[in-house]
Amino acid sequence: MAQVETINYETTIFTLKPDNFGPNKATLLHARTTNNNQDHFYKAILYLHGYNDYYFHDHVCQQFLNHGYDFYALDMHKCGRSIISPEHDEYKHYCTNLREYDEEITLAIEHMIKQAGNKERKLLLLGHSTGGLITSLYASTGARRADIDAVILNSPYLSALKTTYLESILTGILMKLGRSHTIEDNGYGRSIHKSSRGEWDFDLTKKPIDYIRIHGTFLSAVRIVQDDIIKRRITIQCPILFMCSHRSIKPDKIWRNEYAEADLILDVQTMKNAASMLGPQVTIYEIENAKHDIFLSKQSVREKAFDLMFQWIQQLEDNWLIKTTM
C-alpha cells in the first residue's frame, strides 16, 4: 500500500432534506495544505466517490496537499461515513434523481468558499465512476457551477454498461419495477483490497468486495443523465480532464492476471465517446494498464496518472496567472 503521512482531517456534517427512509446527512472531510505560501490563489479540490464506495484515498489527498491544494472529500448521503441507519446500509447510493446530490455538493462548495476568505480562489471537482457522472451533471446545471474552475473525471460512469442478455433483462426489470437486487462482485473489489489481490486497506462494511446492491431507481436516474450527455443537453464550460484505462475487460469467474491491468467495470470506448461531448475544453488521457479507479492501480501506473494530471493542472495555473496580470 502507498505510504503517506498521517493526514489530519477536519469533519463537517451537513444535515440534508429527509426522504422516504428518514433523515439524511453528508460528511465532508477537509485536509489543509501547508505548501501554499507562494500561491496567488486559494486552491482547493472536492473529491466525489463512486457507487458502492466512500472516500479512503489518503494517497490522492497527499498528492494535492503537496501541490498546494486544500483537499476536500464528500461521503455522499447513504454512503460511507454518511450511513445513519440500517435502511441506509441496505440502500447505499439509493436515489431517484441524480440531482438529489446537488444539495450536499452546493453546501460543500459554499464551505470551501468560506475557507478561501478574501483570497481569490480556484476550485476543482474530481469525480470517480458514479461520482464522475454526478460531477458532470453538477458542473453543468448545479447552483454553484460558476464557482467551479475545472473538472477532473476518473473513469466516470458516462455511458451504459455493456451487459449480457440475462443482465440486460435483470436491469430492465429492476428499472421498470423500481426494485433492488444483490449481485456478486465481478472480481474488481478483490483486485483492490489487501485481503486478496490488492494493496488497499478500506472498510469492508462501507465498501463490500463480494457483492453489490443495485437499485432500479438509481439505474433509471443514471440512464436519464447519460442520455442527456449523448443528446448534448449537458455542457460544462470549464476545462475538463478525462482519464481512463487503455482497455476494458468483462471478467470471467476465473481470475486472470490481465484483469489487474484493465477496467473491469465500464467500457473505455463508450466512456471516451461520451466524454468528448461534455464541453468545449476536454482533454482525454488513456492510462495504460490502469484499473477502473486509476489511482488504485499499481504504483507505476498511478504515478504516471498523477504526473499527467498535475501537468494538466499546471497548465491551468499558468493560464490563471496570465489572466491576473493582464
C-alpha positions as CSV (number, residue, x, y, z in Angstrom):
1,M,0.0,0.0,0.0
2,A,1.1,3.6,-0.7
3,Q,2.9,5.0,2.3
4,V,1.6,8.5,3.2
5,E,2.0,10.8,6.2
6,T,-0.8,10.7,8.7
7,I,-3.4,13.2,7.5
8,N,-5.5,15.2,9.9
9,Y,-9.0,15.7,8.5
10,E,-11.5,18.2,9.8
11,T,-15.0,16.8,9.6
12,T,-18.2,18.8,8.8
13,I,-21.6,17.2,8.9
14,F,-24.3,18.6,6.6
15,T,-27.9,17.8,7.6
16,L,-29.9,17.2,4.5
17,K,-33.5,17.0,3.5
18,P,-35.2,13.8,4.6
19,D,-36.6,11.2,2.2
20,N,-38.8,8.1,2.5
21,F,-36.1,6.4,4.5
22,G,-35.9,9.2,7.1
23,P,-33.1,11.7,7.9
24,N,-30.1,12.2,5.6
25,K,-26.6,13.6,6.1
26,A,-23.4,14.1,4.1
27,T,-19.9,14.1,5.6
28,L,-17.2,16.5,4.3
29,L,-13.6,15.8,5.1
30,H,-11.0,18.6,4.8
31,A,-7.2,18.4,4.9
32,R,-5.2,21.7,4.8
33,T,-2.1,22.1,2.8
34,T,1.0,23.8,4.2
35,N,2.5,24.2,0.8
36,N,0.7,27.3,-0.5
37,N,2.7,30.3,0.9
38,Q,3.8,31.5,-2.6
39,D,0.4,30.9,-4.3
40,H,-1.6,33.8,-5.7
41,F,-4.8,31.8,-5.1
42,Y,-6.6,29.7,-2.6
43,K,-6.6,26.4,-4.4
44,A,-8.9,23.5,-3.4
45,I,-10.3,20.3,-4.8
46,L,-13.5,18.4,-3.9
47,Y,-13.5,14.6,-4.4
48,L,-16.7,12.7,-5.1
49,H,-16.6,8.9,-4.8
50,G,-18.2,6.2,-6.9
51,Y,-21.0,3.7,-6.4
52,N,-20.7,1.1,-3.5
53,D,-17.8,3.4,-2.4
54,Y,-16.6,6.0,0.0
55,Y,-13.5,8.2,0.5
56,F,-10.4,6.3,1.7
57,H,-7.8,7.7,-0.8
58,D,-5.3,9.3,1.6
59,H,-2.6,9.0,-1.1
60,V,-4.6,11.1,-3.5
61,C,-5.1,13.7,-0.8
62,Q,-1.4,13.8,-0.1
63,Q,-0.6,14.5,-3.8
64,F,-2.9,17.5,-3.8
65,L,-1.6,18.8,-0.5
66,N,2.0,18.6,-1.9
67,H,0.9,20.7,-4.8
68,G,-0.6,23.4,-2.7
69,Y,-4.3,22.4,-2.7
70,D,-6.6,22.1,0.2
71,F,-8.3,18.7,-0.2
72,Y,-12.0,18.0,0.5
73,A,-13.8,14.7,0.1
74,L,-17.5,14.2,0.4
75,D,-19.1,11.0,1.6
76,M,-22.5,11.5,0.0
77,H,-25.8,10.6,1.7
78,K,-26.4,6.9,2.2
79,C,-22.7,6.2,1.6
80,G,-19.7,5.5,3.8
81,R,-19.5,7.8,6.8
82,S,-22.9,9.2,6.0
83,I,-24.8,6.0,6.6
84,I,-27.0,6.6,9.7
85,S,-29.5,3.7,9.8
86,P,-29.8,0.0,8.8
87,E,-32.0,1.1,5.9
88,H,-29.2,3.3,4.6
89,D,-26.8,0.4,4.8
90,E,-29.2,-1.7,2.8
91,Y,-29.8,1.1,0.3
92,K,-26.3,2.5,-0.3
93,H,-26.5,5.2,-3.1
94,Y,-30.2,4.8,-3.4
95,C,-31.8,7.7,-5.3
96,T,-34.5,8.6,-7.8
97,N,-32.7,11.5,-9.4
98,L,-29.0,12.3,-9.5
99,R,-29.8,16.0,-8.8
100,E,-30.6,14.8,-5.2
101,Y,-26.8,15.2,-4.7
102,D,-26.9,18.8,-5.6
103,E,-27.8,19.9,-2.1
104,E,-24.7,18.4,-0.4
105,I,-22.3,19.4,-3.3
106,T,-23.6,23.0,-3.0
107,L,-23.1,23.0,0.7
108,A,-19.6,21.6,0.3
109,I,-18.6,24.3,-2.3
110,E,-20.0,27.0,-0.1
111,H,-18.0,25.7,2.8
112,M,-14.9,25.8,0.5
113,I,-15.6,29.4,-0.5
114,K,-15.8,30.4,3.2
115,Q,-12.4,28.8,3.8
116,A,-10.9,30.9,1.0
117,G,-11.8,34.1,2.9
118,N,-10.8,37.2,0.9
119,K,-8.3,35.4,-1.2
120,E,-9.0,34.8,-4.9
121,R,-9.9,31.1,-5.2
122,K,-9.7,28.3,-7.7
123,L,-11.9,25.3,-7.1
124,L,-11.7,21.9,-8.8
125,L,-14.0,18.9,-8.7
126,L,-12.7,15.4,-9.0
127,G,-15.2,12.6,-9.6
128,H,-14.7,8.8,-9.9
129,S,-17.2,6.5,-11.7
130,T,-20.7,7.4,-10.5
131,G,-19.2,10.4,-8.7
132,G,-17.8,11.4,-12.1
133,L,-21.3,11.3,-13.6
134,I,-22.7,13.3,-10.7
135,T,-19.8,15.8,-11.0
136,S,-20.5,16.2,-14.7
137,L,-24.2,16.9,-14.0
138,Y,-23.5,19.4,-11.3
139,A,-20.8,21.2,-13.2
140,S,-23.4,21.7,-16.0
141,T,-26.5,22.6,-14.0
142,G,-25.7,22.9,-10.3
143,A,-26.3,26.1,-8.3
144,R,-22.6,26.7,-7.8
145,R,-21.4,25.6,-11.2
146,A,-20.0,29.1,-11.9
147,D,-17.6,28.7,-8.9
148,I,-16.0,25.5,-10.5
149,D,-12.8,26.3,-12.3
150,A,-12.0,22.8,-13.6
151,V,-13.3,19.2,-13.6
152,I,-11.3,16.0,-13.4
153,L,-13.0,12.7,-14.2
154,N,-11.5,9.4,-13.2
155,S,-13.3,6.6,-15.2
156,P,-16.7,8.4,-15.0
157,Y,-19.9,6.4,-15.4
158,L,-20.9,8.5,-18.5
159,S,-22.3,5.6,-20.6
160,A,-24.3,2.5,-20.2
161,L,-22.6,-0.7,-19.2
162,K,-22.1,-3.5,-21.7
163,T,-24.2,-6.4,-20.4
164,T,-25.1,-9.9,-21.3
165,Y,-28.6,-10.7,-22.4
166,L,-29.6,-12.0,-19.0
167,E,-28.0,-9.0,-17.3
168,S,-30.0,-6.7,-19.6
169,I,-33.2,-8.4,-18.7
170,L,-32.5,-8.1,-14.9
171,T,-31.6,-4.5,-15.3
172,G,-34.8,-3.8,-17.3
173,I,-36.9,-5.5,-14.6
174,L,-35.3,-3.6,-11.8
175,M,-35.7,-0.2,-13.6
176,K,-39.3,-0.9,-14.5
177,L,-40.4,-2.0,-11.1
178,G,-38.1,0.2,-9.1
179,R,-36.8,-2.8,-7.2
180,S,-33.4,-3.6,-5.6
181,H,-31.2,-6.7,-6.0
182,T,-27.9,-8.0,-4.7
183,I,-25.4,-9.3,-7.2
184,E,-22.0,-10.8,-6.9
185,D,-19.0,-8.6,-7.4
186,N,-17.2,-9.4,-10.7
187,G,-13.7,-9.6,-9.0
188,Y,-12.9,-5.9,-9.1
189,G,-13.4,-5.5,-5.3
190,R,-11.0,-8.3,-4.5
191,S,-8.5,-6.9,-7.1
192,I,-8.0,-3.8,-5.0
193,H,-8.4,-4.9,-1.3
194,K,-5.3,-6.0,0.6
195,S,-7.1,-9.2,1.9
196,S,-7.0,-10.6,-1.7
197,R,-5.1,-9.3,-4.7
198,G,-4.9,-5.6,-3.9
199,E,-2.9,-3.3,-1.7
200,W,-5.6,-1.0,-0.3
201,D,-7.0,-1.3,3.2
202,F,-10.5,0.1,3.3
203,D,-13.6,-0.6,5.4
204,L,-15.5,-3.6,4.0
205,T,-18.7,-2.6,5.8
206,K,-18.6,0.7,3.8
207,K,-17.4,-0.9,0.6
208,P,-18.1,-4.6,0.3
209,I,-16.0,-6.6,-2.1
210,D,-18.0,-9.8,-2.5
211,Y,-21.4,-8.3,-3.5
212,I,-23.1,-5.1,-4.8
213,R,-26.6,-4.0,-4.0
214,I,-28.1,-2.3,-7.1
215,H,-31.3,-0.3,-7.3
216,G,-33.6,0.1,-10.2
217,T,-34.4,3.7,-9.4
218,F,-30.7,4.6,-9.3
219,L,-30.2,2.9,-12.7
220,S,-33.1,4.9,-14.2
221,A,-31.7,8.1,-12.8
222,V,-28.3,7.3,-14.3
223,R,-29.8,6.4,-17.7
224,I,-31.5,9.8,-17.9
225,V,-28.3,11.7,-17.3
226,Q,-26.3,9.5,-19.7
227,D,-29.0,10.1,-22.4
228,D,-28.7,13.8,-21.8
229,I,-25.0,13.7,-22.4
230,I,-25.5,11.9,-25.7
231,K,-28.1,14.4,-26.7
232,R,-25.7,17.2,-25.7
233,R,-28.1,18.6,-23.1
234,I,-25.2,18.7,-20.6
235,T,-22.5,21.2,-21.3
236,I,-19.6,22.0,-19.0
237,Q,-17.9,25.4,-19.7
238,C,-14.8,25.0,-17.6
239,P,-11.8,22.8,-18.6
240,I,-12.3,19.0,-18.2
241,L,-9.6,16.3,-17.8
242,F,-10.9,12.8,-18.5
243,M,-8.8,9.8,-17.6
244,C,-9.5,6.1,-18.1
245,S,-7.7,2.8,-18.6
246,H,-6.5,1.9,-22.1
247,R,-8.8,-1.1,-22.3
248,S,-11.8,-2.8,-20.7
249,I,-12.3,-6.5,-20.0
250,K,-15.5,-8.2,-18.9
251,P,-14.1,-10.8,-16.5
252,D,-14.9,-14.5,-16.2
253,K,-15.3,-16.1,-12.8
254,I,-11.8,-17.5,-13.0
255,W,-9.2,-14.8,-12.3
256,R,-6.6,-13.9,-14.9
257,N,-3.7,-11.6,-14.2
258,E,-4.6,-9.3,-17.1
259,Y,-7.7,-8.3,-15.1
260,A,-5.4,-6.3,-12.8
261,E,-4.5,-4.0,-15.6
262,A,-7.8,-3.1,-17.2
263,D,-11.2,-1.5,-16.4
264,L,-13.5,-4.4,-15.2
265,I,-16.5,-2.1,-14.6
266,L,-17.0,0.3,-17.5
267,D,-16.4,0.3,-21.3
268,V,-13.5,2.6,-22.1
269,Q,-14.5,3.4,-25.7
270,T,-18.1,4.4,-24.9
271,M,-16.8,6.4,-22.0
272,K,-14.4,8.3,-24.2
273,N,-17.1,9.0,-26.8
274,A,-19.4,10.4,-24.1
275,A,-16.6,12.5,-22.5
276,S,-15.9,14.2,-25.8
277,M,-19.5,15.6,-25.7
278,L,-19.3,17.2,-22.3
279,G,-17.9,20.6,-23.3
280,P,-15.6,22.7,-25.5
281,Q,-12.5,22.0,-23.4
282,V,-12.0,18.3,-22.9
283,T,-8.6,16.7,-22.5
284,I,-8.6,12.8,-22.7
285,Y,-5.8,10.7,-21.3
286,E,-5.7,6.9,-21.6
287,I,-3.6,5.4,-18.8
288,E,-2.0,2.1,-19.9
289,N,-2.7,-0.8,-17.5
290,A,-4.9,1.2,-15.2
291,K,-7.7,-0.2,-13.1
292,H,-11.2,1.2,-13.1
293,D,-10.2,3.5,-10.3
294,I,-7.0,4.8,-11.8
295,F,-5.5,5.9,-8.5
296,L,-5.8,2.4,-7.1
297,S,-3.7,0.9,-9.9
298,K,-0.2,-0.4,-9.2
299,Q,2.3,2.2,-8.2
300,S,4.0,2.8,-11.6
301,V,0.6,3.2,-13.3
302,R,-0.9,5.6,-10.7
303,E,2.3,7.6,-10.6
304,K,2.1,8.1,-14.3
305,A,-1.5,9.2,-13.9
306,F,-0.6,11.7,-11.1
307,D,2.2,13.1,-13.3
308,L,-0.2,13.7,-16.3
309,M,-2.9,15.1,-14.1
310,F,-0.6,17.6,-12.4
311,Q,1.0,18.6,-15.7
312,W,-2.5,19.4,-16.9
313,I,-3.3,21.3,-13.7
314,Q,0.0,23.3,-14.0
315,Q,-1.2,24.5,-17.4
316,L,-4.4,25.7,-15.8
317,E,-2.4,27.5,-13.1
318,D,-0.2,29.2,-15.7
319,N,-3.2,30.4,-17.5
320,W,-4.8,31.7,-14.3
321,L,-1.6,33.7,-13.6
322,I,-1.5,35.1,-17.1
323,K,-5.1,36.4,-16.7
324,T,-4.4,38.0,-13.3
325,T,-1.5,40.0,-14.9
326,M,-3.4,41.2,-18.0
